[in-house]
Amino acid sequence: MSKKDDGGPAFPRGDYQTDNAAGQIGMTLRDYFAAKAMAALVRVTSNIPVTAADAYAMADAMLAAREAKQ
């Protein structure tokens, strides 16, 4: 199984390649995009599990569009 493209860190520092002791590099770009989408989607629905899945689908589409543009 291949790893899903997460876009890398959303807010990288110059040394982000060297993970801290917990192995954390912070929020991924995919998570950041999904959070932004979720904020808009949650206003029009009350089905949070479906809305969360839709937010990540939108984030994946944004990452794909971003990659296609490069």
N, CA, C and O atoms as a Tripos MOL2 file, in Angstrom:
@<TRIPOS>MOLECULE
protein
  280   279    70     0     0
PROTEIN
NO_CHARGES

@<TRIPOS>ATOM
      1 N           0.8470   -1.1880    0.0000 N.3       1 MET1
      2 CA          0.0000    0.0000    0.0000 C.3       1 MET1
      3 C           0.8830    1.2390    0.0000 C.2       1 MET1
      4 O           1.7870    1.3690    0.8260 O.2       1 MET1
      5 N           0.6190    2.1370   -0.9210 N.am      2 SER2
      6 CA          1.4300    3.3490   -0.9950 C.3       2 SER2
      7 C           0.8630    4.4230   -0.0730 C.2       2 SER2
      8 O          -0.3330    4.4580    0.2130 O.2       2 SER2
      9 N           1.7490    5.2890    0.3780 N.am      3 LYS3
     10 CA          1.3570    6.3720    1.2770 C.3       3 LYS3
     11 C           0.6160    7.4440    0.4930 C.2       3 LYS3
     12 O           1.0420    7.8250   -0.5970 O.2       3 LYS3
     13 N          -0.4870    7.9310    1.0400 N.am      4 LYS4
     14 CA         -1.2630    8.9990    0.4080 C.3       4 LYS4
     15 C          -0.4480   10.2950    0.4240 C.2       4 LYS4
     16 O           0.2080   10.6230    1.4130 O.2       4 LYS4
     17 N          -0.5060   11.0160   -0.6850 N.am      5 ASP5
     18 CA          0.1920   12.2970   -0.7610 C.3       5 ASP5
     19 C          -0.4420   13.2570    0.2220 C.2       5 ASP5
     20 O          -1.6270   13.5760    0.1150 O.2       5 ASP5
     21 N           0.3480   13.7210    1.1860 N.am      6 ASP6
     22 CA         -0.1850   14.6540    2.1830 C.3       6 ASP6
     23 C           0.2850   16.0780    1.9410 C.2       6 ASP6
     24 O          -0.0380   16.9770    2.7170 O.2       6 ASP6
     25 N           1.0480   16.2940    0.8680 N.am      7 GLY7
     26 CA          1.5010   17.6350    0.5260 C.3       7 GLY7
     27 C           2.6840   18.1350    1.3300 C.2       7 GLY7
     28 O           3.1760   19.2380    1.0930 O.2       7 GLY7
     29 N           3.1490   17.3300    2.2830 N.am      8 GLY8
     30 CA          4.2520   17.7690    3.1370 C.3       8 GLY8
     31 C           3.7420   18.6870    4.2340 C.2       8 GLY8
     32 O           2.5340   18.8400    4.4120 O.2       8 GLY8
     33 N           4.6560   19.2930    4.9650 N.am      9 PRO9
     34 CA          4.2460   20.1630    6.0670 C.3       9 PRO9
     35 C           3.5650   21.4370    5.5580 C.2       9 PRO9
     36 O           3.9650   22.0090    4.5440 O.2       9 PRO9
     37 N           2.5360   21.8640    6.2800 N.am     10 ALA10
     38 CA          1.7980   23.0760    5.8840 C.3      10 ALA10
     39 C           2.6100   24.3340    6.1540 C.2      10 ALA10
     40 O           2.5470   25.2930    5.3850 O.2      10 ALA10
     41 N           3.3640   24.3340    7.2320 N.am     11 PHE11
     42 CA          4.1350   25.5090    7.6230 C.3      11 PHE11
     43 C           5.5660   25.0850    7.9490 C.2      11 PHE11
     44 O           5.9730   25.1170    9.1110 O.2      11 PHE11
     45 N           6.3380   24.6850    6.9190 N.am     12 PRO12
     46 CA          7.6770   24.1640    7.1800 C.3      12 PRO12
     47 C           8.6360   25.2270    7.7040 C.2      12 PRO12
     48 O           8.5670   26.4030    7.3460 O.2      12 PRO12
     49 N           9.5190   24.7660    8.5540 N.am     13 ARG13
     50 CA         10.6360   25.6050    8.9880 C.3      13 ARG13
     51 C          11.8340   25.1750    8.1540 C.2      13 ARG13
     52 O          11.7620   24.1760    7.4390 O.2      13 ARG13
     53 N          12.9010   25.8930    8.2360 N.am     14 GLY14
     54 CA         14.0890   25.5500    7.4720 C.3      14 GLY14
     55 C          14.6290   24.1700    7.8000 C.2      14 GLY14
     56 O          15.2520   23.5270    6.9560 O.2      14 GLY14
     57 N          14.3890   23.7050    9.0380 N.am     15 ASP15
     58 CA         14.9300   22.4100    9.4680 C.3      15 ASP15
     59 C          13.8430   21.3430    9.5830 C.2      15 ASP15
     60 O          13.9940   20.4040   10.3650 O.2      15 ASP15
     61 N          12.7460   21.4620    8.8190 N.am     16 TYR16
     62 CA         11.6300   20.5370    8.9890 C.3      16 TYR16
     63 C          11.9810   19.0970    8.6400 C.2      16 TYR16
     64 O          11.2790   18.1800    9.0670 O.2      16 TYR16
     65 N          13.0280   18.8760    7.8880 N.am     17 GLN17
     66 CA         13.4240   17.5040    7.5470 C.3      17 GLN17
     67 C          13.9110   16.7340    8.7700 C.2      17 GLN17
     68 O          13.8700   15.5040    8.7840 O.2      17 GLN17
     69 N          14.3660   17.4400    9.7840 N.am     18 THR18
     70 CA         14.8280   16.7740   11.0020 C.3      18 THR18
     71 C          13.7040   16.8020   12.0240 C.2      18 THR18
     72 O          13.5070   17.8000   12.7170 O.2      18 THR18
     73 N          12.9670   15.6990   12.1130 N.am     19 ASP19
     74 CA         11.8300   15.5950   13.0250 C.3      19 ASP19
     75 C          12.2710   15.7690   14.4630 C.2      19 ASP19
     76 O          13.4080   15.4620   14.8190 O.2      19 ASP19
     77 N          11.3510   16.2710   15.2940 N.am     20 ASN20
     78 CA         11.6670   16.3760   16.7080 C.3      20 ASN20
     79 C          11.6130   14.9920   17.3560 C.2      20 ASN20
     80 O          11.3690   13.9990   16.6700 O.2      20 ASN20
     81 N          11.8320   14.9180   18.6350 N.am     21 ALA21
     82 CA         11.9190   13.6350   19.3330 C.3      21 ALA21
     83 C          10.6500   12.8070   19.1750 C.2      21 ALA21
     84 O          10.7200   11.5780   19.1650 O.2      21 ALA21
     85 N           9.4950   13.4500   19.0520 N.am     22 ALA22
     86 CA          8.2370   12.7170   18.9160 C.3      22 ALA22
     87 C           7.9550   12.3140   17.4680 C.2      22 ALA22
     88 O           6.9510   11.6540   17.1980 O.2      22 ALA22
     89 N           8.8190   12.6980   16.5420 N.am     23 GLY23
     90 CA          8.6120   12.3650   15.1420 C.3      23 GLY23
     91 C           7.5540   13.2220   14.4760 C.2      23 GLY23
     92 O           7.0160   12.8340   13.4390 O.2      23 GLY23
     93 N           7.2450   14.3650   15.0380 N.am     24 GLN24
     94 CA          6.2040   15.2390   14.5220 C.3      24 GLN24
     95 C           6.8130   16.3730   13.7010 C.2      24 GLN24
     96 O           7.8170   16.9660   14.0960 O.2      24 GLN24
     97 N           6.2060   16.6640   12.5700 N.am     25 ILE25
     98 CA          6.6240   17.8390   11.8060 C.3      25 ILE25
     99 C           5.4950   18.8520   11.7300 C.2      25 ILE25
    100 O           5.6140   19.8630   11.0360 O.2      25 ILE25
    101 N           4.4190   18.5960   12.4250 N.am     26 GLY26
    102 CA          3.2920   19.5150   12.4390 C.3      26 GLY26
    103 C           2.2060   19.1040   11.4650 C.2      26 GLY26
    104 O           2.1980   17.9860   10.9520 O.2      26 GLY26
    105 N           1.3070   20.0130   11.2240 N.am     27 MET27
    106 CA          0.1590   19.7720   10.3560 C.3      27 MET27
    107 C           0.6140   19.6230    8.9100 C.2      27 MET27
    108 O           1.4770   20.3630    8.4370 O.2      27 MET27
    109 N           0.0220   18.6550    8.2160 N.am     28 THR28
    110 CA          0.3270   18.4950    6.7990 C.3      28 THR28
    111 C          -0.5110   19.4780    5.9840 C.2      28 THR28
    112 O          -1.5090   20.0160    6.4630 O.2      28 THR28
    113 N          -0.0880   19.6930    4.7640 N.am     29 LEU29
    114 CA         -0.8400   20.5620    3.8730 C.3      29 LEU29
    115 C          -2.2210   19.9680    3.6130 C.2      29 LEU29
    116 O          -3.1960   20.7090    3.4880 O.2      29 LEU29
    117 N          -2.3160   18.6500    3.5290 N.am     30 ARG30
    118 CA         -3.6110   17.9840    3.3360 C.3      30 ARG30
    119 C          -4.5420   18.2840    4.5110 C.2      30 ARG30
    120 O          -5.7140   18.6030    4.3100 O.2      30 ARG30
    121 N          -4.0220   18.1810    5.7360 N.am     31 ASP31
    122 CA         -4.8330   18.4930    6.9130 C.3      31 ASP31
    123 C          -5.2640   19.9600    6.9140 C.2      31 ASP31
    124 O          -6.4040   20.2700    7.2570 O.2      31 ASP31
    125 N          -4.3740   20.8450    6.5370 N.am     32 TYR32
    126 CA         -4.6820   22.2780    6.4950 C.3      32 TYR32
    127 C          -5.7960   22.5510    5.4800 C.2      32 TYR32
    128 O          -6.7570   23.2600    5.7790 O.2      32 TYR32
    129 N          -5.6560   21.9790    4.2720 N.am     33 PHE33
    130 CA         -6.6980   22.1460    3.2660 C.3      33 PHE33
    131 C          -8.0300   21.5850    3.7590 C.2      33 PHE33
    132 O          -9.0740   22.2120    3.5780 O.2      33 PHE33
    133 N          -7.9990   20.3910    4.3910 N.am     34 ALA34
    134 CA         -9.2330   19.7740    4.8880 C.3      34 ALA34
    135 C          -9.8770   20.6230    5.9740 C.2      34 ALA34
    136 O         -11.1000   20.7510    6.0150 O.2      34 ALA34
    137 N          -9.0710   21.2020    6.8490 N.am     35 ALA35
    138 CA         -9.6200   22.0550    7.9070 C.3      35 ALA35
    139 C         -10.3150   23.2760    7.3180 C.2      35 ALA35
    140 O         -11.3820   23.6730    7.7860 O.2      35 ALA35
    141 N          -9.7110   23.8690    6.2950 N.am     36 LYS36
    142 CA        -10.3290   25.0270    5.6500 C.3      36 LYS36
    143 C         -11.6400   24.6280    4.9670 C.2      36 LYS36
    144 O         -12.6360   25.3450    5.0590 O.2      36 LYS36
    145 N         -11.6330   23.4880    4.2850 N.am     37 ALA37
    146 CA        -12.8510   23.0080    3.6300 C.3      37 ALA37
    147 C         -13.9230   22.6720    4.6660 C.2      37 ALA37
    148 O         -15.0990   22.9800    4.4700 O.2      37 ALA37
    149 N         -13.5190   22.0450    5.7580 N.am     38 MET38
    150 CA        -14.4680   21.6600    6.8130 C.3      38 MET38
    151 C         -15.1550   22.8920    7.3860 C.2      38 MET38
    152 O         -16.3540   22.8570    7.6600 O.2      38 MET38
    153 N         -14.4240   23.9600    7.5660 N.am     39 ALA39
    154 CA        -15.0100   25.1870    8.1130 C.3      39 ALA39
    155 C         -16.1480   25.7010    7.2330 C.2      39 ALA39
    156 O         -17.1470   26.2110    7.7390 O.2      39 ALA39
    157 N         -15.9990   25.5680    5.9380 N.am     40 ALA40
    158 CA        -17.0570   26.0080    5.0280 C.3      40 ALA40
    159 C         -18.1920   24.9880    4.9620 C.2      40 ALA40
    160 O         -19.3650   25.3640    4.9580 O.2      40 ALA40
    161 N         -17.8490   23.7050    4.9110 N.am     41 LEU41
    162 CA        -18.8670   22.6690    4.7580 C.3      41 LEU41
    163 C         -19.7470   22.4990    5.9910 C.2      41 LEU41
    164 O         -20.9330   22.1940    5.8650 O.2      41 LEU41
    165 N         -19.1940   22.6890    7.1580 N.am     42 VAL42
    166 CA        -19.9510   22.4380    8.3810 C.3      42 VAL42
    167 C         -21.1190   23.4140    8.5270 C.2      42 VAL42
    168 O         -22.0540   23.1490    9.2840 O.2      42 VAL42
    169 N         -21.0750   24.5110    7.8290 N.am     43 ARG43
    170 CA        -22.1640   25.4910    7.8830 C.3      43 ARG43
    171 C         -23.4330   24.9970    7.1880 C.2      43 ARG43
    172 O         -24.5220   25.5040    7.4540 O.2      43 ARG43
    173 N         -23.2970   24.0070    6.2960 N.am     44 VAL44
    174 CA        -24.4490   23.5760    5.5010 C.3      44 VAL44
    175 C         -24.9090   22.1530    5.7990 C.2      44 VAL44
    176 O         -25.8010   21.6470    5.1180 O.2      44 VAL44
    177 N         -24.3230   21.4940    6.8010 N.am     45 THR45
    178 CA        -24.7310   20.1320    7.1220 C.3      45 THR45
    179 C         -24.5360   19.8530    8.5980 C.2      45 THR45
    180 O         -23.7710   20.5400    9.2740 O.2      45 THR45
    181 N         -25.2210   18.8530    9.0870 N.am     46 SER46
    182 CA        -25.0330   18.4330   10.4770 C.3      46 SER46
    183 C         -24.4620   17.0250   10.5510 C.2      46 SER46
    184 O         -24.2450   16.5060   11.6460 O.2      46 SER46
    185 N         -24.2150   16.3940    9.3980 N.am     47 ASN47
    186 CA        -23.6550   15.0450    9.3710 C.3      47 ASN47
    187 C         -22.1270   15.1550    9.3570 C.2      47 ASN47
    188 O         -21.4960   15.1310    8.3000 O.2      47 ASN47
    189 N         -21.5560   15.2760   10.5410 N.am     48 ILE48
    190 CA        -20.1210   15.5670   10.6690 C.3      48 ILE48
    191 C         -19.2340   14.4840   10.0650 C.2      48 ILE48
    192 O         -18.2710   14.8320    9.3820 O.2      48 ILE48
    193 N         -19.5020   13.1660   10.2770 N.am     49 PRO49
    194 CA        -18.6180   12.1660    9.6580 C.3      49 PRO49
    195 C         -18.5750   12.2700    8.1270 C.2      49 PRO49
    196 O         -17.5100   12.1380    7.5230 O.2      49 PRO49
    197 N         -19.7130   12.5010    7.5190 N.am     50 VAL50
    198 CA        -19.7500   12.6470    6.0570 C.3      50 VAL50
    199 C         -19.0560   13.9440    5.6540 C.2      50 VAL50
    200 O         -18.3260   13.9770    4.6630 O.2      50 VAL50
    201 N         -19.2760   14.9940    6.4040 N.am     51 THR51
    202 CA        -18.6570   16.2800    6.1120 C.3      51 THR51
    203 C         -17.1390   16.1910    6.2180 C.2      51 THR51
    204 O         -16.4240   16.7630    5.3950 O.2      51 THR51
    205 N         -16.6460   15.4790    7.2260 N.am     52 ALA52
    206 CA        -15.1990   15.3070    7.3750 C.3      52 ALA52
    207 C         -14.6220   14.5510    6.1800 C.2      52 ALA52
    208 O         -13.5680   14.9170    5.6610 O.2      52 ALA52
    209 N         -15.3070   13.5060    5.7490 N.am     53 ALA53
    210 CA        -14.8470   12.7450    4.5810 C.3      53 ALA53
    211 C         -14.8570   13.6280    3.3370 C.2      53 ALA53
    212 O         -13.9370   13.5750    2.5220 O.2      53 ALA53
    213 N         -15.9050   14.4390    3.1980 N.am     54 ASP54
    214 CA        -15.9770   15.3630    2.0600 C.3      54 ASP54
    215 C         -14.8450   16.3940    2.1110 C.2      54 ASP54
    216 O         -14.2820   16.7540    1.0770 O.2      54 ASP54
    217 N         -14.5160   16.8640    3.3130 N.am     55 ALA55
    218 CA        -13.4370   17.8470    3.4570 C.3      55 ALA55
    219 C         -12.1050   17.2520    2.9990 C.2      55 ALA55
    220 O         -11.3280   17.9220    2.3200 O.2      55 ALA55
    221 N         -11.8400   16.0000    3.3650 N.am     56 TYR56
    222 CA        -10.6020   15.3650    2.9150 C.3      56 TYR56
    223 C         -10.6300   15.0760    1.4160 C.2      56 TYR56
    224 O          -9.5920   15.1320    0.7580 O.2      56 TYR56
    225 N         -11.7990   14.7690    0.8750 N.am     57 ALA57
    226 CA        -11.9050   14.5910   -0.5800 C.3      57 ALA57
    227 C         -11.5730   15.8960   -1.2920 C.2      57 ALA57
    228 O         -10.9000   15.8960   -2.3230 O.2      57 ALA57
    229 N         -12.0480   17.0030   -0.7370 N.am     58 MET58
    230 CA        -11.7300   18.3100   -1.3150 C.3      58 MET58
    231 C         -10.2390   18.6060   -1.1780 C.2      58 MET58
    232 O          -9.6210   19.1370   -2.1010 O.2      58 MET58
    233 N          -9.6690   18.2680   -0.0390 N.am     59 ALA59
    234 CA         -8.2310   18.4820    0.1650 C.3      59 ALA59
    235 C          -7.4230   17.6730   -0.8400 C.2      59 ALA59
    236 O          -6.4490   18.1730   -1.4030 O.2      59 ALA59
    237 N          -7.8230   16.4280   -1.0680 N.am     60 ASP60
    238 CA         -7.1250   15.5920   -2.0530 C.3      60 ASP60
    239 C          -7.2320   16.1970   -3.4530 C.2      60 ASP60
    240 O          -6.2720   16.1650   -4.2240 O.2      60 ASP60
    241 N          -8.3980   16.7470   -3.7760 N.am     61 ALA61
    242 CA         -8.5750   17.3970   -5.0770 C.3      61 ALA61
    243 C          -7.6980   18.6400   -5.1930 C.2      61 ALA61
    244 O          -7.1360   18.9100   -6.2540 O.2      61 ALA61
    245 N          -7.5840   19.3900   -4.1080 N.am     62 MET62
    246 CA         -6.7230   20.5740   -4.1270 C.3      62 MET62
    247 C          -5.2620   20.1810   -4.3200 C.2      62 MET62
    248 O          -4.5380   20.8400   -5.0670 O.2      62 MET62
    249 N          -4.8210   19.1110   -3.6530 N.am     63 LEU63
    250 CA         -3.4420   18.6480   -3.8280 C.3      63 LEU63
    251 C          -3.1980   18.1760   -5.2540 C.2      63 LEU63
    252 O          -2.1420   18.4410   -5.8280 O.2      63 LEU63
    253 N          -4.1800   17.4710   -5.8300 N.am     64 ALA64
    254 CA         -4.0460   16.9990   -7.2120 C.3      64 ALA64
    255 C          -3.9750   18.1700   -8.1880 C.2      64 ALA64
    256 O          -3.1700   18.1630   -9.1190 O.2      64 ALA64
    257 N          -4.8260   19.1780   -7.9690 N.am     65 ALA65
    258 CA         -4.8040   20.3630   -8.8320 C.3      65 ALA65
    259 C          -3.4840   21.1110   -8.6990 C.2      65 ALA65
    260 O          -2.9380   21.6220   -9.6770 O.2      65 ALA65
    261 N          -2.9940   21.1620   -7.4930 N.am     66 ARG66
    262 CA         -1.7290   21.8370   -7.2200 C.3      66 ARG66
    263 C          -0.5780   21.1200   -7.9480 C.2      66 ARG66
    264 O           0.3040   21.7620   -8.5180 O.2      66 ARG66
    265 N          -0.6040   19.7960   -7.9170 N.am     67 GLU67
    266 CA          0.4350   19.0020   -8.5800 C.3      67 GLU67
    267 C           0.3370   19.1410  -10.0980 C.2      67 GLU67
    268 O           1.3590   19.2360  -10.7770 O.2      67 GLU67
    269 N          -0.8700   19.1550  -10.6280 N.am     68 ALA68
    270 CA         -1.0710   19.2730  -12.0780 C.3      68 ALA68
    271 C          -0.5980   20.6230  -12.5990 C.2      68 ALA68
    272 O          -0.1520   20.7330  -13.7410 O.2      68 ALA68
    273 N          -0.6960   21.6320  -11.7730 N.am     69 LYS69
    274 CA         -0.3070   22.9840  -12.1690 C.3      69 LYS69
    275 C           1.2200   23.1330  -12.2730 C.2      69 LYS69
    276 O           1.7130   23.9940  -13.0020 O.2      69 LYS69
    277 N           1.9570   22.2980  -11.5500 N.am     70 GLN70
    278 CA          3.4290   22.4180  -11.5100 C.3      70 GLN70
    279 C           4.0950   21.8030  -12.6930 C.2      70 GLN70
    280 O           5.3210   21.8280  -12.7930 O.2      70 GLN70
@<TRIPOS>BOND
     1     1     2 1
     2     2     3 1
     3     3     4 2
     4     3     5 am
     5     5     6 1
     6     6     7 1
     7     7     8 2
     8     7     9 am
     9     9    10 1
    10    10    11 1
    11    11    12 2
    12    11    13 am
    13    13    14 1
    14    14    15 1
    15    15    16 2
    16    15    17 am
    17    17    18 1
    18    18    19 1
    19    19    20 2
    20    19    21 am
    21    21    22 1
    22    22    23 1
    23    23    24 2
    24    23    25 am
    25    25    26 1
    26    26    27 1
    27    27    28 2
    28    27    29 am
    29    29    30 1
    30    30    31 1
    31    31    32 2
    32    31    33 am
    33    33    34 1
    34    34    35 1
    35    35    36 2
    36    35    37 am
    37    37    38 1
    38    38    39 1
    39    39    40 2
    40    39    41 am
    41    41    42 1
    42    42    43 1
    43    43    44 2
    44    43    45 am
    45    45    46 1
    46    46    47 1
    47    47    48 2
    48    47    49 am
    49    49    50 1
    50    50    51 1
    51    51    52 2
    52    51    53 am
    53    53    54 1
    54    54    55 1
    55    55    56 2
    56    55    57 am
    57    57    58 1
    58    58    59 1
    59    59    60 2
    60    59    61 am
    61    61    62 1
    62    62    63 1
    63    63    64 2
    64    63    65 am
    65    65    66 1
    66    66    67 1
    67    67    68 2
    68    67    69 am
    69    69    70 1
    70    70    71 1
    71    71    72 2
    72    71    73 am
    73    73    74 1
    74    74    75 1
    75    75    76 2
    76    75    77 am
    77    77    78 1
    78    78    79 1
    79    79    80 2
    80    79    81 am
    81    81    82 1
    82    82    83 1
    83    83    84 2
    84    83    85 am
    85    85    86 1
    86    86    87 1
    87    87    88 2
    88    87    89 am
    89    89    90 1
    90    90    91 1
    91    91    92 2
    92    91    93 am
    93    93    94 1
    94    94    95 1
    95    95    96 2
    96    95    97 am
    97    97    98 1
    98    98    99 1
    99    99   100 2
   100    99   101 am
   101   101   102 1
   102   102   103 1
   103   103   104 2
   104   103   105 am
   105   105   106 1
   106   106   107 1
   107   107   108 2
   108   107   109 am
   109   109   110 1
   110   110   111 1
   111   111   112 2
   112   111   113 am
   113   113   114 1
   114   114   115 1
   115   115   116 2
   116   115   117 am
   117   117   118 1
   118   118   119 1
   119   119   120 2
   120   119   121 am
   121   121   122 1
   122   122   123 1
   123   123   124 2
   124   123   125 am
   125   125   126 1
   126   126   127 1
   127   127   128 2
   128   127   129 am
   129   129   130 1
   130   130   131 1
   131   131   132 2
   132   131   133 am
   133   133   134 1
   134   134   135 1
   135   135   136 2
   136   135   137 am
   137   137   138 1
   138   138   139 1
   139   139   140 2
   140   139   141 am
   141   141   142 1
   142   142   143 1
   143   143   144 2
   144   143   145 am
   145   145   146 1
   146   146   147 1
   147   147   148 2
   148   147   149 am
   149   149   150 1
   150   150   151 1
   151   151   152 2
   152   151   153 am
   153   153   154 1
   154   154   155 1
   155   155   156 2
   156   155   157 am
   157   157   158 1
   158   158   159 1
   159   159   160 2
   160   159   161 am
   161   161   162 1
   162   162   163 1
   163   163   164 2
   164   163   165 am
   165   165   166 1
   166   166   167 1
   167   167   168 2
   168   167   169 am
   169   169   170 1
   170   170   171 1
   171   171   172 2
   172   171   173 am
   173   173   174 1
   174   174   175 1
   175   175   176 2
   176   175   177 am
   177   177   178 1
   178   178   179 1
   179   179   180 2
   180   179   181 am
   181   181   182 1
   182   182   183 1
   183   183   184 2
   184   183   185 am
   185   185   186 1
   186   186   187 1
   187   187   188 2
   188   187   189 am
   189   189   190 1
   190   190   191 1
   191   191   192 2
   192   191   193 am
   193   193   194 1
   194   194   195 1
   195   195   196 2
   196   195   197 am
   197   197   198 1
   198   198   199 1
   199   199   200 2
   200   199   201 am
   201   201   202 1
   202   202   203 1
   203   203   204 2
   204   203   205 am
   205   205   206 1
   206   206   207 1
   207   207   208 2
   208   207   209 am
   209   209   210 1
   210   210   211 1
   211   211   212 2
   212   211   213 am
   213   213   214 1
   214   214   215 1
   215   215   216 2
   216   215   217 am
   217   217   218 1
   218   218   219 1
   219   219   220 2
   220   219   221 am
   221   221   222 1
   222   222   223 1
   223   223   224 2
   224   223   225 am
   225   225   226 1
   226   226   227 1
   227   227   228 2
   228   227   229 am
   229   229   230 1
   230   230   231 1
   231   231   232 2
   232   231   233 am
   233   233   234 1
   234   234   235 1
   235   235   236 2
   236   235   237 am
   237   237   238 1
   238   238   239 1
   239   239   240 2
   240   239   241 am
   241   241   242 1
   242   242   243 1
   243   243   244 2
   244   243   245 am
   245   245   246 1
   246   246   247 1
   247   247   248 2
   248   247   249 am
   249   249   250 1
   250   250   251 1
   251   251   252 2
   252   251   253 am
   253   253   254 1
   254   254   255 1
   255   255   256 2
   256   255   257 am
   257   257   258 1
   258   258   259 1
   259   259   260 2
   260   259   261 am
   261   261   262 1
   262   262   263 1
   263   263   264 2
   264   263   265 am
   265   265   266 1
   266   266   267 1
   267   267   268 2
   268   267   269 am
   269   269   270 1
   270   270   271 1
   271   271   272 2
   272   271   273 am
   273   273   274 1
   274   274   275 1
   275   275   276 2
   276   275   277 am
   277   277   278 1
   278   278   279 1
   279   279   280 2
@<TRIPOS>SUBSTRUCTURE
     1 MET1         2 RESIDUE 1 A MET
     2 SER2         6 RESIDUE 1 A SER
     3 LYS3        10 RESIDUE 1 A LYS
     4 LYS4        14 RESIDUE 1 A LYS
     5 ASP5        18 RESIDUE 1 A ASP
     6 ASP6        22 RESIDUE 1 A ASP
     7 GLY7        26 RESIDUE 1 A GLY
     8 GLY8        30 RESIDUE 1 A GLY
     9 PRO9        34 RESIDUE 1 A PRO
    10 ALA10       38 RESIDUE 1 A ALA
    11 PHE11       42 RESIDUE 1 A PHE
    12 PRO12       46 RESIDUE 1 A PRO
    13 ARG13       50 RESIDUE 1 A ARG
    14 GLY14       54 RESIDUE 1 A GLY
    15 ASP15       58 RESIDUE 1 A ASP
    16 TYR16       62 RESIDUE 1 A TYR
    17 GLN17       66 RESIDUE 1 A GLN
    18 THR18       70 RESIDUE 1 A THR
    19 ASP19       74 RESIDUE 1 A ASP
    20 ASN20       78 RESIDUE 1 A ASN
    21 ALA21       82 RESIDUE 1 A ALA
    22 ALA22       86 RESIDUE 1 A ALA
    23 GLY23       90 RESIDUE 1 A GLY
    24 GLN24       94 RESIDUE 1 A GLN
    25 ILE25       98 RESIDUE 1 A ILE
    26 GLY26      102 RESIDUE 1 A GLY
    27 MET27      106 RESIDUE 1 A MET
    28 THR28      110 RESIDUE 1 A THR
    29 LEU29      114 RESIDUE 1 A LEU
    30 ARG30      118 RESIDUE 1 A ARG
    31 ASP31      122 RESIDUE 1 A ASP
    32 TYR32      126 RESIDUE 1 A TYR
    33 PHE33      130 RESIDUE 1 A PHE
    34 ALA34      134 RESIDUE 1 A ALA
    35 ALA35      138 RESIDUE 1 A ALA
    36 LYS36      142 RESIDUE 1 A LYS
    37 ALA37      146 RESIDUE 1 A ALA
    38 MET38      150 RESIDUE 1 A MET
    39 ALA39      154 RESIDUE 1 A ALA
    40 ALA40      158 RESIDUE 1 A ALA
    41 LEU41      162 RESIDUE 1 A LEU
    42 VAL42      166 RESIDUE 1 A VAL
    43 ARG43      170 RESIDUE 1 A ARG
    44 VAL44      174 RESIDUE 1 A VAL
    45 THR45      178 RESIDUE 1 A THR
    46 SER46      182 RESIDUE 1 A SER
    47 ASN47      186 RESIDUE 1 A ASN
    48 ILE48      190 RESIDUE 1 A ILE
    49 PRO49      194 RESIDUE 1 A PRO
    50 VAL50      198 RESIDUE 1 A VAL
    51 THR51      202 RESIDUE 1 A THR
    52 ALA52      206 RESIDUE 1 A ALA
    53 ALA53      210 RESIDUE 1 A ALA
    54 ASP54      214 RESIDUE 1 A ASP
    55 ALA55      218 RESIDUE 1 A ALA
    56 TYR56      222 RESIDUE 1 A TYR
    57 ALA57      226 RESIDUE 1 A ALA
    58 MET58      230 RESIDUE 1 A MET
    59 ALA59      234 RESIDUE 1 A ALA
    60 ASP60      238 RESIDUE 1 A ASP
    61 ALA61      242 RESIDUE 1 A ALA
    62 MET62      246 RESIDUE 1 A MET
    63 LEU63      250 RESIDUE 1 A LEU
    64 ALA64      254 RESIDUE 1 A ALA
    65 ALA65      258 RESIDUE 1 A ALA
    66 ARG66      262 RESIDUE 1 A ARG
    67 GLU67      266 RESIDUE 1 A GLU
    68 ALA68      270 RESIDUE 1 A ALA
    69 LYS69      274 RESIDUE 1 A LYS
    70 GLN70      278 RESIDUE 1 A GLN
